[in-house]
């Protein structure tokens, strides 16, 4: 657990580095959904999970990226599938083995740093044949959780970058219809019936306002720099700020559910399949960096 005078954060190293709890003055601000064990075993998301090596869904079980054609196995122990049978949110977290490199605390912050060497697991490497080292650092100060990621190729093979995070945020004690959201987005991607981008998009400006009866499952780009998404109500504001390396987001707030997700994404949904300029590729000798923060006020 990482803690300060105001907040307490629990990161479960053995479950893919998921943030399973974020408490502010004793109140839990993350939706536990099906719990940590289910997430680790099946990839059913909760808390603030890392989605790796891709965020959101792929359009099928084959993709070509960084010059390699890959066929994914239809293996329940490796993949989590959506309601349409599409690979969703990367590889099942229990296949990842993180190593803690540093854990420290002083009067100003608490810190946890860990490393994933991807991958000694032959099945995982076959599904994403791009050896790399992914490092995550979680830093907690008075009212802020900062999450920093670096990805470095571990061989002479370039690595496509398509990971992301999926914070399930909530305001306990405040009715959902009274929650106020601010979405600093400039363009909405058109999605098909399977929630995959069609390639079309349109400009959009969404004024801050009450969530009310509105529901979201929308992909956005052209974000403010930095992009500061907020959820407010009951005298509390949760601000998720994309600091670096996250040009995309999916906003997920389904009807009838008391959570809102502002998802930092390094690439659009299905980018491993569609490729193009929107899919970052890190070449040997270089490092990709990304960071976001959750501030409570």
C-alpha positions as CSV (number, residue, x, y, z in Angstrom):
1,X,0.0,0.0,0.0
2,X,1.1,3.5,-0.9
3,X,-0.3,6.3,1.3
4,X,-0.2,9.9,2.2
5,X,-2.1,12.1,4.7
6,X,-5.1,12.2,2.3
7,X,-5.0,9.1,0.2
8,X,-4.2,5.4,0.3
9,X,-3.4,3.3,-2.8
10,X,-3.2,-0.5,-3.2
11,X,-1.3,-1.9,-6.1
12,X,-1.4,-5.7,-6.6
13,X,1.9,-6.7,-8.1
14,X,0.9,-10.3,-8.7
15,X,-2.2,-9.3,-10.6
16,X,-0.6,-7.3,-13.5
17,X,0.1,-4.2,-11.3
18,X,-3.6,-3.4,-11.0
19,X,-4.5,-0.5,-8.7
20,X,-7.2,-2.3,-6.7
21,X,-8.0,0.5,-4.3
22,X,-7.8,4.3,-4.1
23,X,-9.2,5.7,-0.9
24,X,-9.6,9.5,-0.2
25,X,-10.2,10.4,3.4
26,X,-11.5,6.8,3.9
27,X,-13.8,6.7,0.9
28,X,-13.2,4.1,-1.9
29,X,-13.1,5.9,-5.3
30,X,-12.6,2.8,-7.5
31,X,-15.2,0.4,-8.6
32,X,-14.1,-3.2,-7.6
33,X,-16.3,-4.8,-10.3
34,X,-15.6,-8.6,-10.2
35,X,-12.5,-8.2,-7.9
36,X,-8.8,-8.7,-8.2
37,X,-8.7,-12.5,-8.5
38,X,-11.2,-12.5,-11.4
39,X,-9.2,-9.8,-13.2
40,X,-5.9,-11.7,-12.8
41,X,-7.4,-15.0,-14.0
42,X,-9.7,-13.8,-16.8
43,X,-8.8,-10.1,-17.6
44,X,-12.2,-8.9,-16.5
45,X,-11.3,-5.3,-15.6
46,X,-11.6,-3.5,-12.3
47,X,-9.9,-0.7,-10.3
48,X,-7.2,0.9,-12.5
49,X,-5.9,-2.0,-14.6
50,X,-3.0,-1.9,-17.1
51,X,-4.2,-3.1,-20.5
52,X,-1.2,-4.6,-22.2
53,X,0.0,-5.2,-24.9
54,X,-3.1,-3.6,-26.4
55,X,-5.9,-1.6,-24.9
56,X,-9.6,-2.1,-25.9
57,X,-10.4,-4.6,-28.7
58,X,-9.0,-6.0,-31.9
59,X,-11.1,-6.7,-34.9
60,X,-9.9,-10.3,-35.2
61,X,-7.3,-12.9,-34.3
62,X,-4.6,-11.7,-36.8
63,X,-2.7,-8.5,-37.1
64,X,0.4,-7.2,-38.8
65,X,2.5,-4.7,-36.9
66,X,6.2,-3.6,-37.1
67,X,6.7,-5.9,-40.1
68,X,5.4,-9.1,-38.4
69,X,2.2,-11.0,-39.1
70,X,0.7,-12.5,-35.9
71,X,-2.1,-15.0,-35.4
72,X,-3.5,-15.1,-31.9
73,X,-4.5,-18.4,-30.3
74,X,-8.1,-18.7,-29.2
75,X,-6.9,-19.6,-25.7
76,X,-9.1,-18.7,-22.7
77,X,-6.1,-18.7,-20.4
78,X,-4.3,-16.1,-22.6
79,X,-7.1,-13.9,-24.0
80,X,-10.2,-12.1,-22.6
81,X,-12.9,-11.9,-25.2
82,X,-15.7,-9.3,-25.5
83,X,-19.4,-10.1,-26.2
84,X,-18.7,-10.4,-29.9
85,X,-15.8,-12.9,-29.3
86,X,-13.1,-10.3,-30.1
87,X,-9.8,-10.1,-28.2
88,X,-10.2,-7.4,-25.5
89,X,-7.7,-5.5,-23.4
90,X,-4.5,-7.5,-24.1
91,X,-3.3,-10.7,-22.5
92,X,-4.7,-12.1,-19.3
93,X,-2.7,-10.5,-16.4
94,X,-1.8,-13.8,-14.7
95,X,0.6,-14.5,-17.6
96,X,2.7,-11.5,-16.6
97,X,5.4,-11.7,-14.0
98,X,6.4,-8.3,-12.5
99,X,9.5,-7.7,-10.5
100,X,9.6,-5.0,-7.9
101,X,12.7,-2.8,-8.4
102,X,12.0,-0.2,-5.7
103,X,9.6,0.5,-2.9
104,X,10.2,3.6,-0.8
105,X,8.5,6.3,1.3
106,X,9.6,9.6,2.9
107,X,7.9,12.7,4.1
108,X,6.8,13.9,0.6
109,X,5.8,10.7,-1.3
110,X,5.5,6.9,-1.4
111,X,6.8,5.1,-4.5
112,X,6.6,1.7,-6.1
113,X,8.6,0.8,-9.2
114,X,8.4,-2.6,-11.0
115,X,9.6,-4.2,-14.3
116,X,8.0,-6.6,-16.7
117,X,10.4,-8.5,-19.0
118,X,8.1,-9.5,-21.9
119,X,8.1,-12.4,-22.2
120,X,9.6,-15.7,-21.0
121,X,6.1,-17.1,-21.5
122,X,6.3,-18.7,-25.0
123,X,2.5,-18.4,-25.6
124,X,2.5,-14.7,-24.6
125,X,5.5,-14.0,-26.9
126,X,3.8,-15.8,-29.8
127,X,0.7,-13.6,-29.3
128,X,2.9,-10.4,-29.2
129,X,6.3,-11.3,-30.7
130,X,8.1,-8.1,-29.7
131,X,10.4,-8.6,-26.8
132,X,10.5,-5.5,-24.5
133,X,10.9,-4.2,-21.0
134,X,8.0,-2.3,-19.5
135,X,8.5,-0.4,-16.4
136,X,5.8,1.2,-14.2
137,X,6.2,3.6,-11.4
138,X,3.5,4.6,-9.0
139,X,4.1,7.7,-6.9
140,X,1.7,9.0,-4.2
141,X,1.9,12.5,-2.8
142,X,-0.6,14.4,-0.6
143,X,-3.6,14.2,-2.9
144,X,-2.2,12.7,-6.2
145,X,-1.4,9.3,-7.6
146,X,1.0,9.6,-10.6
147,X,1.5,6.6,-12.9
148,X,4.6,6.6,-15.2
149,X,5.4,4.0,-17.8
150,X,8.4,3.4,-20.0
151,X,8.8,0.8,-22.8
152,X,12.2,-0.3,-24.2
153,X,12.8,-2.9,-26.9
154,X,14.8,-5.9,-25.5
155,X,16.0,-7.2,-28.9
156,X,16.7,-5.9,-32.4
157,X,13.0,-6.0,-33.1
158,X,10.9,-2.8,-33.1
159,X,8.0,-2.8,-30.7
160,X,4.5,-1.4,-31.5
161,X,2.9,0.5,-28.6
162,X,-0.8,0.1,-28.0
163,X,-1.2,-0.3,-24.2
164,X,-3.4,1.8,-21.9
165,X,-5.2,2.0,-18.6
166,X,-8.8,1.8,-17.6
167,X,-9.7,3.7,-14.3
168,X,-13.1,2.9,-12.9
169,X,-14.0,6.0,-11.0
170,X,-16.9,6.6,-8.7
171,X,-18.2,9.2,-6.2
172,X,-19.6,7.4,-3.2
173,X,-22.7,8.8,-1.6
174,X,-23.5,11.0,-4.6
175,X,-26.3,9.9,-7.1
176,X,-24.9,9.2,-10.6
177,X,-27.2,11.7,-12.2
178,X,-25.7,14.5,-10.1
179,X,-22.1,13.7,-11.2
180,X,-20.5,16.5,-13.3
181,X,-18.0,15.5,-16.0
182,X,-15.6,17.6,-18.0
183,X,-14.2,16.0,-21.2
184,X,-11.3,18.0,-22.9
185,X,-11.7,16.4,-26.3
186,X,-11.8,17.8,-29.8
187,X,-12.7,14.9,-32.1
188,X,-14.9,11.8,-31.8
189,X,-14.1,8.6,-33.7
190,X,-16.9,6.9,-35.4
191,X,-17.4,3.4,-34.1
192,X,-19.3,0.5,-35.7
193,X,-21.7,-1.9,-34.1
194,X,-18.7,-3.8,-32.6
195,X,-17.2,-0.7,-31.1
196,X,-14.4,-0.6,-33.6
197,X,-13.3,2.6,-35.4
198,X,-14.5,2.9,-38.9
199,X,-11.8,5.4,-39.9
200,X,-14.3,8.4,-39.9
201,X,-14.3,11.1,-37.3
202,X,-16.0,14.4,-36.5
203,X,-15.1,17.5,-34.5
204,X,-16.8,17.7,-31.1
205,X,-16.8,20.0,-28.1
206,X,-18.5,18.8,-25.0
207,X,-19.2,21.5,-22.3
208,X,-18.8,20.4,-18.7
209,X,-22.1,19.3,-17.3
210,X,-24.1,16.8,-15.2
211,X,-23.9,13.2,-16.3
212,X,-27.6,12.9,-15.7
213,X,-29.1,10.1,-17.8
214,X,-26.3,10.3,-20.4
215,X,-24.2,7.2,-21.2
216,X,-20.8,7.1,-22.9
217,X,-18.8,4.4,-24.7
218,X,-17.0,6.8,-27.1
219,X,-13.5,7.2,-28.5
220,X,-11.9,10.6,-28.7
221,X,-8.8,12.2,-30.0
222,X,-7.5,15.8,-30.4
223,X,-7.3,16.1,-26.6
224,X,-6.3,19.2,-24.8
225,X,-2.6,19.4,-23.8
226,X,-2.4,18.3,-21.1
227,X,-5.9,16.7,-21.1
228,X,-7.6,17.0,-17.7
229,X,-10.7,14.9,-17.4
230,X,-12.8,15.6,-14.2
231,X,-15.6,13.9,-12.3
232,X,-17.1,16.1,-9.6
233,X,-19.9,15.9,-7.1
234,X,-20.6,16.1,-3.3
235,X,-17.8,18.5,-2.7
236,X,-15.1,16.2,-4.3
237,X,-13.4,16.3,-7.7
238,X,-11.4,13.5,-9.3
239,X,-9.1,14.8,-12.0
240,X,-7.4,12.4,-14.4
241,X,-4.7,14.2,-16.4
242,X,-2.9,12.7,-19.4
243,X,0.6,14.1,-18.9
244,X,2.5,12.4,-21.7
245,X,2.2,9.7,-24.4
246,X,-1.6,9.3,-24.3
247,X,-3.1,11.0,-27.3
248,X,-6.4,8.9,-27.3
249,X,-9.1,8.1,-24.8
250,X,-12.2,6.0,-24.5
251,X,-14.8,7.5,-22.2
252,X,-17.0,4.7,-20.7
253,X,-20.0,5.5,-18.5
254,X,-22.7,2.9,-19.3
255,X,-26.3,3.6,-18.3
256,X,-27.3,2.2,-14.9
257,X,-23.7,1.8,-13.7
258,X,-22.2,4.0,-11.0
259,X,-18.7,4.5,-12.5
260,X,-17.0,6.7,-15.2
261,X,-13.9,5.7,-17.0
262,X,-11.5,8.2,-18.6
263,X,-9.1,5.7,-20.3
264,X,-5.5,6.8,-21.2
265,X,-4.5,5.1,-24.5
266,X,-1.3,5.2,-26.4
267,X,-3.0,4.3,-29.7
268,X,-6.6,4.0,-31.0
269,X,-8.7,0.9,-30.6
270,X,-7.6,-1.8,-33.1
271,X,-4.3,0.0,-34.0
272,X,-2.4,-3.3,-34.1
273,X,-4.6,-4.3,-37.0
274,X,-5.0,-1.0,-38.8
275,X,-1.5,0.3,-38.2
276,X,-0.6,3.6,-39.8
277,X,0.8,6.7,-38.2
278,X,-1.5,6.4,-35.1
279,X,0.4,3.3,-34.0
280,X,3.6,4.3,-32.3
281,X,6.6,2.0,-32.9
282,X,9.7,2.1,-30.7
283,X,12.9,1.1,-32.4
284,X,15.9,-0.6,-30.6
285,X,17.9,1.9,-28.6
286,X,14.9,4.2,-28.0
287,X,12.4,4.4,-25.2
288,X,8.7,5.2,-25.2
289,X,7.3,7.2,-22.2
290,X,3.8,7.8,-21.0
291,X,2.3,9.2,-17.8
292,X,-1.0,10.2,-16.2
293,X,-2.1,11.3,-12.8
294,X,-5.2,11.1,-10.6
295,X,-5.6,14.1,-8.4
296,X,-8.2,14.4,-5.6
297,X,-9.6,17.7,-4.4
